[in-house]
Amino acid sequence: MTDPLHTELLALAQEAARRAGELLRDGRPADLAVAATKSSPIDVVTEMDIAAEKLITGLISEHRPDDGFLGEEGASSEGTSGIRWVIDPLDGTVNYLYGLPTWAVSIAAEQDGETVVGVVGMPLRGETCHAVRGGGAWGTGPQGERALSCRPTAPLDQALVSTGFNYVTEVRTHQADVAQRLIPLLRDIRRSGSAAVDLCDVAAGRLDGYYERGLHPWDLAAGDLIAREAGALTGGRPGERPARDLTVAATPGVFEPLQRLLEDFGAWHD
């Protein structure tokens, strides 16, 4: 039986993600990428990012004024209800800047420190993924709603795996070395530019696995729950939860060998 509180949190997260996604989609200047090397388009993206976060926190606060927040753009409050919202108003900022469709609004709700609700809205895909702890993962799009399930396990050498790269040159160089060592052992590697979207693609069976170093809580909170509820395994370094050092999500048969290789290759440090 679904917890009424979790049902309430899910509905609120879905509405907030929908409204923020519309704001970002409809408010993006058509010529934003024309001056992509100048400061002005970056400033516009930052303004959109902040506006989306304010929209989300404002809407949630209207309904649940005692909840806490942790947001990429600075929203931070403890709250007194035991519920904290973890928000990335625009995951995939560079994609958004350049007009690429792979960006998302990510909203998770934690109850006493555990993620219980996750919503990832992908406006230019026309899709939203969501999950409630213990209730499975679901996707909605042009074809309606469907249950999400990760792919049947493939041998590692047939696994399609996604990753991401840091903006710090030294870290990127190390990440490129790790990817170079992995590529011969996999079917191939992809790089979407959005952790939230990658985690949802694992959940939806579009990827066999995903890994990345350097993620913040707001990058992965919603997507991690969605992937797990779709049957994927998630973690960090062996025996650890997803963290800034390393986040791994994959089908059950791919997870352990991929995680082991990443540990052997030192994917978690420079």
RATAKA-V5857 format. One record per residue. RES is the residue in one small letter. PHI is phi as a letter, one per 40 degrees, with the letter a starting at -180 (none if undefined). NEAR is the number of other ideal C-beta (glycine too) atoms within 10 Angstrom. Layout:
res={RES | RES}
phi={PHI | PHI}
near={NEAR | NEAR}
This chain:
res={m | t | d | p | l | h | t | e | l | l | a | l | a | q | e | a | a | r | r | a | g | e | l | l | r | d | g | r | p | a | d | l | a | v | a | a | t | k | s | s | p | i | d | v | v | t | e | m | d | i | a | a | e | k | l | i | t | g | l | i | s | e | h | r | p | d | d | g | f | l | g | e | e | g | a | s | s | e | g | t | s | g | i | r | w | v | i | d | p | l | d | g | t | v | n | y | l | y | g | l | p | t | w | a | v | s | i | a | a | e | q | d | g | e | t | v | v | g | v | v | g | m | p | l | r | g | e | t | c | h | a | v | r | g | g | g | a | w | g | t | g | p | q | g | e | r | a | l | s | c | r | p | t | a | p | l | d | q | a | l | v | s | t | g | f | n | y | v | t | e | v | r | t | h | q | a | d | v | a | q | r | l | i | p | l | l | r | d | i | r | r | s | g | s | a | a | v | d | l | c | d | v | a | a | g | r | l | d | g | y | y | e | r | g | l | h | p | w | d | l | a | a | g | d | l | i | a | r | e | a | g | a | l | t | g | g | r | p | g | e | r | p | a | r | d | l | t | v | a | a | t | p | g | v | f | e | p | l | q | r | l | l | e | d | f | g | a | w | h | d}
phi={none | c | c | d | c | c | c | c | c | c | c | c | c | c | c | c | c | c | c | c | c | c | d | c | c | c | c | c | c | c | b | d | c | c | b | c | c | c | c | c | c | c | c | c | c | c | c | c | d | c | c | c | c | c | c | c | c | c | c | c | c | c | c | b | c | c | c | c | a | b | b | c | c | h | c | a | a | c | g | b | c | g | b | b | c | b | b | b | c | a | c | h | c | c | d | c | d | c | g | c | c | c | a | a | b | b | b | b | b | b | b | f | g | b | c | b | a | a | b | b | c | b | d | c | c | g | b | b | b | a | a | b | d | g | b | g | b | b | b | b | a | d | c | g | c | a | c | c | a | c | c | d | c | b | d | d | c | b | c | c | b | b | a | a | b | c | c | c | d | c | c | d | c | c | c | c | c | c | c | c | c | c | d | c | c | b | c | a | b | b | a | c | g | a | c | c | c | d | c | c | c | c | c | c | g | c | b | c | a | a | a | a | b | g | c | c | d | c | c | b | d | c | c | c | c | c | c | c | c | c | h | c | b | b | a | b | c | d | g | b | c | d | a | c | d | a | b | b | b | a | c | d | c | c | d | c | c | c | d | c | c | c | c | c | c | g | c | c | a | c}
near={3 | 10 | 16 | 8 | 15 | 17 | 13 | 15 | 26 | 23 | 13 | 22 | 29 | 17 | 16 | 25 | 27 | 15 | 17 | 27 | 21 | 15 | 20 | 24 | 15 | 8 | 12 | 18 | 12 | 7 | 9 | 18 | 14 | 10 | 12 | 13 | 6 | 9 | 9 | 11 | 18 | 16 | 10 | 17 | 19 | 14 | 11 | 22 | 21 | 17 | 17 | 27 | 23 | 17 | 18 | 28 | 21 | 11 | 16 | 23 | 16 | 9 | 13 | 17 | 10 | 11 | 22 | 18 | 20 | 20 | 23 | 21 | 19 | 11 | 21 | 10 | 15 | 9 | 15 | 10 | 12 | 13 | 21 | 23 | 28 | 24 | 29 | 32 | 30 | 27 | 28 | 25 | 19 | 15 | 19 | 26 | 19 | 13 | 14 | 15 | 15 | 20 | 28 | 35 | 33 | 34 | 32 | 29 | 30 | 22 | 17 | 8 | 7 | 9 | 21 | 21 | 30 | 33 | 30 | 31 | 29 | 26 | 20 | 18 | 16 | 12 | 18 | 23 | 33 | 27 | 30 | 22 | 17 | 10 | 16 | 15 | 25 | 19 | 22 | 15 | 14 | 7 | 9 | 7 | 10 | 12 | 10 | 22 | 16 | 28 | 22 | 11 | 15 | 17 | 12 | 21 | 10 | 12 | 24 | 18 | 26 | 25 | 22 | 20 | 17 | 16 | 8 | 12 | 8 | 9 | 15 | 13 | 12 | 19 | 21 | 12 | 13 | 19 | 18 | 11 | 15 | 20 | 12 | 7 | 13 | 21 | 14 | 10 | 16 | 13 | 13 | 21 | 19 | 30 | 29 | 33 | 28 | 33 | 37 | 32 | 25 | 32 | 31 | 21 | 16 | 16 | 27 | 28 | 29 | 29 | 28 | 24 | 23 | 19 | 23 | 14 | 20 | 24 | 25 | 30 | 29 | 33 | 35 | 28 | 29 | 32 | 32 | 22 | 24 | 26 | 18 | 29 | 20 | 21 | 19 | 21 | 17 | 12 | 7 | 13 | 10 | 25 | 16 | 15 | 14 | 22 | 27 | 26 | 33 | 29 | 24 | 12 | 18 | 28 | 21 | 15 | 16 | 26 | 23 | 12 | 17 | 22 | 15 | 10 | 15 | 12 | 25 | 19 | 9 | 11}
